[in-house]
Amino acid sequence: MMTSFALLCLSIAIFESLAGILGNGIILAASSSSCIGSKTWPPYDMIMISLSSSKITLQCWIILDLFLTIFCESSYFEENIFGFLKTGYMFLSYSSLWFGAWLSVFYCIKVASFTQPFFIWLKLRIARLMPWMLLTSWLCSFTAAIPFTWGVCSVHENITAPSSMTNSSARTATRKGTLGLLILICNAGIGMPLIMSVVSSILLIWSLWIHTRQMQNNASGFRDPSLGAHMKAIKSVCSLLIFYVAYFIAFTFLLYNLFLHFSTPKSICIAVMAACPTGHSIVLIWSNPKFRELPARIWHHINCSVRITTM
């Protein structure tokens, strides 16, 4: 039975997802507009298009999942519907984690001022490597999500099997254990994007902090505009890392079913998972003038239209 607090958390998650769809739509529109008519897409725009489109799809998926959970609970746990929703949900979640990790790696490679040969090699070849990185992420996400199709079927069979059928129950339990091990192995790679994101973010913050300290020591009495830009970049990277880690933790709790269905901790995890992509998008829009320009232009056109109609 769903408690009032769980219903509140799920309702908040729906509104958070709607806000995230709007924010990611702005990022997708701004990034796509700069690629129209261009033969080669900049690597940053490729990452942002992949990240924003996967987040939009994920948040639409979350809304569909929550609506079915709240209003169609009996139909929600049917084998075909449940398997389809959970497999798609895992694929989109994995994709968002991978693309977010590549964004952190790209920031680190392009902004950090390290002089190691491998780092310089990456900086010179990131534009050519990025399409293959993104394609590999899609394939890894798809591969990791496939076992959930079989796992859901196994759980469904285990629930519906008669308790008197000992041999059938034993086979189902064995199959479920094997699939559980397969899912665990496939999802061991989920730690890779987290490691990439954390390491690249720490390296970038370290590089920016060293550069900021050098600028402060060399300052000659007046405030350097680039110093403020560096501090803003540090705050932006820290915010992105916080949202990424929070999403990963909530996703891990839900992935391994650590909480009961409709329980308070699980509802909080769902609300956190819906909030993090939205917060991530807000930070990206706030830190990039190109993304801020699009909603400003839309707001300007709306004001002009309102003034014309009232005259």
N, C-alpha and C positions, 0 to 999 in steps of 0.2 A: 504494500500500500504506500502510495506516494504521500509524504508529509508536506505540510504547507511550506516549510523552509526549502525542501527539495524543489517544489513547484516554483518558488520564488527564484532560486538559483537558475533553473532551466529557462525561466522567462527572461532573466537578465542576460543569459547566454545568447538567447535569440536576438535581443536588441543589440548586444555587443557584436554579433555576427553581421547584422544589418549595417552597423556603422563601419565595420571592417570592409564590407563589400563596397561601400561608398569610397572609403579611403584607397583601397587597392584599385578601384576603378579609375580614380584620378591618376594614380601612378601608371597604370596600364595605358591610359589614353595619352599621357604626356610622353611616355617612353616610345609608344608606337608611332606617334606623330613625328618624332625625330628620325625614325627609320624609314618612313614612307618616301619612296623615290630614291633610296640609297641602295647601291649594289652590295655594300658591305656594312653590316651592323656593328656598331661599337660594342665591345664586350660588356660594358656596364649596362647598356640598354638590353642586351640579350638576357642578362641575369635578371633585370628588373621585370621584363616581360614574362619570363618564366616564373619568377617568384610571385608576382602579382596575380597572374592568371591561375596558378595553382592555389593561391590563397582564396581567391574569389570562388573557385570551384569547391574548395574545402569548406568554406563558410556557408555556401549554399547547401552543401551536403550535411553540415551540422544542423542547419535549420530544418531540413527535411527529416533528419534523424530525430530531432527533438520534438517536432510536431507529431510524428508517428508514435514516439514514446508517450507523449502526453494525451493525445486524442485517440490513437488507434493501438492501444497496448496489446490487445489480443492478436491483431494482424501483424504487429511488429515482430513477434517471435516465431512466425511461420518460417520454415527452413529456407525457402528461396529468398524471401525478403530480407531476413536477418543476415544470411550469407552475403547477399549482394551489397547491403549497406555497410557491413563491417569490412569487407574486402576493399571496397572503394574508399572507405574512410581511412584504412591503413595505408593504402597506396598514396592518397593525397597528403596524409600526414608525413609520411616518409619523404615525399617530394618536397614539401615545404621546408622540412629540416635540412635536406641536402642543399636546396637553393639558398637558404639562409646562410648555410656554412660557406658556400662559394662566394656569397656577397662579402662575408668577413674576410675571406682569403684575398679577394680582389682588392678590397680596401687596404689590406696590409701590404700587398705587393706594390700597388700604385703609389701609396702615400708614405709608407715607412722608408727611412733612408739608411738601410743596411747595405753594406758593401761586400757581402759574401758572394762568391762566384755563382752559387746555385740560385741565390736570390736575384742577382742581376740577370741570369739566364731566364728565370721565370718572368721577370719584368719585360724582357724583350719579346717573349713568345706567348704571353698571356692571351693576346688577341686571337692567335691561331689555335691555341689549346682550349679556349672557352667553349666552343660548340661541342667538342668531344667530351668535355667535363660535364656539360649539361645533359648530353645524350646518355652518358654513363650513369648519371644520377637517376634518370627516368628508368633505365633498365634495372638498376639496383633496387629501386622502389617497387617496381613491378614484380621482381623476383621475390622480394621479401614479403609481399602481400599475398602471393599465390597460396602458401600453406594455410592461410586463414580460411580459404574456401573449403578445404578438406577438413580443417579443424572444426568449423561450424557444423558441417554435416555430421562429423563424429559425435559432437556434443548432442546434436539433435537426436541421433540414433540412440545414444546412451539414455536420453531422457524418455524416449518413447518405447524402448524395448521392454518386454514383460520381465518382471523380476524373477519368474520361475525358470526362465531359460538360462541355465547356468553357463552352458558352453557359449551361447551367443553373448552373454554379458562379459564373459572372460575375453572373447575375441574383441568386443567393443572396447574393453578397458585396455587391452594390449595395443589396439590401434590408436586409441586416444593418447596413451603414453608415448608411442612412437611419433605421432604427429606433434605432441607437445615438445618432444626433443627437437624435432625438425624446425618447429617455429622458434624455439630458443636459439638454435644454431643460426637460422636465417636472420634473426633479429639481433644477434650479437654484433652485427655490423652497424646497428643503429647508433652505437657509441662513436663510430668514426666521424660523422658530421659534428657531433658535440665536441670531440677532441679538436677537430679542425677549427671550429668556430672559436673555442676558448683560447687555443694557442695563438691563432692569428690575431684575435682581439687584444690579448695581453701583449704580444709583440708590437702591435700598432700603438697601443696606449703608452708603452714604454718608449718607443721612438718619438712619439709626439711630446711626451713629458720631458725627455732629454732635450729636444729642440726648444721647447718652451722655456726651460731653465736657462739655456744658452742665450735666448733672446732677452730674457729678463736681466741677465747679468750684463748684456751688451746694451741695454736700454739707456738712453741719454736724456732722461728727464721727462719725455713725453710718451704717451701711450702708443705703442705700435699696433696698427690695425690687424696685422697678421697674427699678433699675439692673441687677440680676442678670437680670431678664427681658429687658432689651434686649441684654445680652451673649449670652444664650442664643439670642435671635432671630438675631443676627449669625452665630453659629456654625452655626445651622440653615440659614440662607440660603446661607452659604458651602459647606456640605456638599452641599446640593441642587444648587448650581451645578457643583461638582466632578463629581458623579455624572452630571449631564446632559451636560457637555462630554465626559467620558470615553465615555459611551454614543454620543454623536454621532460622535466620532473613530473608534471601532471600527466603527460602522455604516457610515461613509463608506468605510473600507478594504474591508469586505465588499461594499459596493454596487458598487464599480468593479473588483472581482476583481483586487486588487493582489497576491494571494498564490496559490500553487498549492493545489489541493485536498488536504486532510489535512496541509498543511505546519504547522510549529510556529507561525509568526506568525498564520496563519489560525485555528488552534485557540485561541491566546491571545485573539484578538479575539472569538471565540465565547464564551469563558469570561467575558471582560469585559462583553460585551453581556448575558449572563445575570445577572451579579453586580450591574450598575448599577441595574436596576429594583428588585431586592431591597434594596439599600442605600438607595435613594431612599425605599422604603416604610418601612424601619426609622427613618429620620430623621423622616418624617412622623408615625409613631406616637409616637416619643420626644418630639416637639415639640408634640403636641396632647393635652391631658388627656382629651378625648372618646374618642380612639382608644386611649389607655392604659387607660381604664376598662373597656372591653369584655373584653379578655383577663384583667384582674384579676377581673372578676365571674365569668368562666368558670372560672378557677382556684379561686375561692372555692367555687363550686358543686361542683367536682370534689372538693375537700378535704372538704366537708360530706358528700358522698355516700360517700366512702371511710370517713369516721369512723362514719357510720350503719351501713355494712355490717360494719365490724369490731367493733361493739358487740354 
